[in-house]
Every structure is written in C-alpha cells, then in structure tokens.
Amino acid sequence: MNRLLRFTIISLAALILVFGLGSCTKKSTTDWAALKLIEVKDYQGQSLSSVSDFVENSIKGPQYIDINSYRLTVDGLVSNQLSLTYNNVLKNYSDEQRLVRLNCVEGWSVTILWEGIPLKELIQQAKPSADAVTVIFHCVDGFTTSEPLTYLTDNDIIMAYKINGVVLPPERGYPFMLVAQDKWGYKWAKWITEIEFSNDPNYQGYWESRGYNNNGDLDKSFSAP
C-alpha cells in the first residue's frame, strides 16, 4: 500500500470527525472534544500535549484554505520552480515523525508528535542556486519568516501535515506548518503557501521586522540585539 493511500485511509475518519464535511470553508471550526478522542496521547514513553493546548496568537486569526485550489509554490533562486497540490506533496516525498517541543515567547509550550515531509527532499528537487542562503516562508495570512538554508538541511527540518496522529486542524496551520525545532514559536510558519529561496541573509519576516531576533534560537533572547 503506497503512503498516499495509507494516509488517506488512516486520516479519513479524523477529517470527518474533526473538521466536518465543510472543512475548507471559512465557517469551518474544529471539534476539539472529538479530536481529543482520536489524537495520540504519548509517544515512546513521552506524554504529549493536546492539539487543543495551543494559544491562538496568529496575526489574522485561523485561516481556512480551500484545498482544491491550494498550491504550494517553490520559487526564487532555484533552477526548478515547483507548483504542488496538497496530494502532490503527500505522494512524492518521504514521511517522517518528530517529537518536538514548541516554545512561545508568551511563556507557554507544547510537546507534540509532528509528522511531515523532510524539506531537504523538496530543496533537492528545486535545485537552489549557489548564492541561495536563505529560505523565506510565505503564509496565506501575509505572515513571513525565514531560516538559513543550512539550518533546514543540516537539521533535517520537516514541514508537518499531521499533529499527534491527526491531520493538522485549520487552527494549527492546515495544510502545512514548519516545525522549526530549537527555534522560538514565531519561526514556526503556519498555512504555508510559498517557499522562496533568497540570497539575502538579513531578510526580516513579520515579527523580526517588529523587533524580534532574526535567528530565533531558543538558547538566545528573542529580542533583537
């Protein structure tokens, strides 16, 4: 059984239970009580936070994407620009799980089992130019953030589409969320629509241009020096 088919079978019940039949409309809301019944509670002996434990602090509130018209664009300083449907991503790239803690500058944190694609595979297909040093993540609500290209490849960073064993709810970044491990939460892009390769090592995203440290490392202050 290929991975896309397996993903579809396992996730179908979760999609119906959590999102309902109108999951791609702006009126959609997640049934958190139902989700708690089906999400994974622990992983390899580690207790997990609930998908409902996050604090909503996105710049324009939860976004509800029409998956039928959705495209993930990969562009900028690449020799092979990509325009991928949701199913293209699920079908053509590997699947990996990571237990990663998200730490918010507001003082809360969650320990979550993330599942998604390794970005290094997408990077290899896009073939960035030699002067591409920065990867900018653009989101449907206008939010942006960036990471050094070497950070994504050296740490095998993933772009998640499942959380605690269920499909990302709209409130958590459906269809794709960047799992920026060892980075503060403002570096975790949600509702990703474009991945742009740039030669600007000093690019500042939404929060970085408002005084947050551009590297976003957990072992450093999130305030800009």
N, C-alpha and C positions, 0 to 999 in steps of 0.2 A: 504494500500500500504506500503510495507516494506521500510526501509530507503535506502537500496541499490538501489532499483528500482526508488524511488523518486529522489535520487541523480543522477542516470543515465539520467532520463528524463529531469531534470532541466539543467543538465550540458552539454548535447549533443550538443546543439546549440552553447554554449560557446566554447566547444572544437574545433568544426569545424571552427568557426569564428576566434578564436584567434590563434590556432595552425596550422590550415590547416590539410590536410589529412596525412602529413608526420611528425607529431609532435614528433615521437620517433627517428628521425634520427638526426645526428649531423649537418645536413644542415638546420634544423628547426629554424625559427625565429618567434617571436611573433608580430602580427599586433597590435601595441599599439593603433592606432587610432580606430580600430574596438573594442578593449577591452574597451576603454573609453565610448563607446556607450552602453555597457551592464553592466558594473560594478555598484555596489551600490554607491550612492554619499553621503548619510547621513544615520545615524543610531540613533534612539531615540533622534533626535534633534541635534546630533553632526555631523558636516561636516567631511567627510572623505578625506584623501589624496588619490590621484590616485595611482593605481598599477604601473603606469609609473613614479612615483615621486622618486623612489629609485635611489641611485647612485651605479653603478656596482663596487664592490670592493672585489669580491671573489678571492681566492688565485690562481685559474687557469682559471677564466672566467666561463661563464654559462655552465652548464652540461646538456646533453640531454640523458635521461635514456630510455632504451627500456623497457617499462612497461610489456611486455610479459615475459621477463626473470627476471624482478626485484623481489628480495626477501628482506624483512625486517627481519634481524636476531636479536634475543634477546638472549644473552648468558652471559657468565661469571659466577658469583657466584649466580646461580639460580638452582632450582631443576627441572624446567620445561623449557628447551630451546625451542625457537619458531623460525619457519621459515615461514613467512607470505607473501602471494602475496598482491598486492595492493587491490584487491577485498576482500581478507580475512579481511583486516583492516577495510574497509568501511562497511562490512557486520556484523562484530562480536563485534563492540564496539560502545558506545554511540556517539552522535553527539552534540557538544556544540559550541556556538558562544561567542567570547570575543572581546570587543573593547579595543585594547591595542596600546600604542604608542611605536614605536621602535626608540631609540636614538642611533645614531652612534657617535663614538669618533671623527669622522672627522667634526662634527658640524651640521649635518643635521638630520632631524627626520621626521617620517611619522605616522599619526594616521590612523589605519587600522582596519576593521572588519575581524577578523580571524574566521575560522570555522574548527574544527578538533576533534580528539578523546582525551578524558582525559587520560593522561598517567597512572594515578593510576589504571585504569582498566587493562591495559596491565601489569603493575607491579604486580597486584594481581594474574594474570594468570601465570606469570613467576615464582612467589614464590621465591624471593631473600632470600639468607641465612641470618642468624642473623648478620654476620660480614660484609655484604654488606652495605657500607655507601656512595658510590659514583657511579654515573651513567655517563658513558662515551658515547658520541655520535660520531660515525664514519660516515664520508660522502664520497661520491663517488670520490671526488677530492683529498682525502687524509687529508682533514681538520678534526680536532677533537676538542672537548671541553667537559667539564664535569660540572655536577651540583650535589650538595648533594642530596641524595635520599629524605631526609626530605623536601627539598625545593620543589621538584616535587609533593610530596603528600600533604604537608600542604597548598600549594598554588593552588592545582588542575590545574597544568600546562597542556596545551594541545599541541598536535602535529598537525599542521594545514595542510589541503589539499585543502582548499579554501581560497580566499582572496577577500574581497569586493563582495562576492557572486559568484565569478567565480573560476574555477579550477586554482590552482597555475600555472602560466606560468613557463616554464623551467628556465627562468632567475631569478625567485623568489624562486626556490627550489623544484620544482615538482620532486617527488611526495609528499614529506613531509618536513616540516620546523618546527623547535622547536620555540614555542612562549614563549621566556624566559622573561616574564613580570618582570619589575623592575630591569632588568639587561641591561648592555650595549650591543650594537648590536653584538659585537664579540662573545657573548654567544649564539646567535641565529643560531643554526646549520641548514644548508640547504642541500638538496639532501641526507637525512639520509638513510643509508643502514644497520647500526648495532647499537644496544643499548646494551652496555656492563656494567654489574654490577661488581664493584670492591670494595676491602677493603682498597684502597689507598686514604686517604682524601687529599693528596697533589698532586694528578695527575695533570700534566700541559698539556694542549692542545696546538694547533698550535700557537695561539697568546700569551697564557700565558707563554709558554716557550721562548717567544721573548720579555718578559718584561712587559706584561700586568698583572694587578691584577687578581689573580685566582678566587676571589669571584665575580667580575664583577658587584657589586651592584651599582645602579645609584646614590645613595647618598654618594658614595666614589669615590676617584680618580681612573681612570682606569690604572694608572701607578702602578707597583708593589712597595710596601713599601721598 
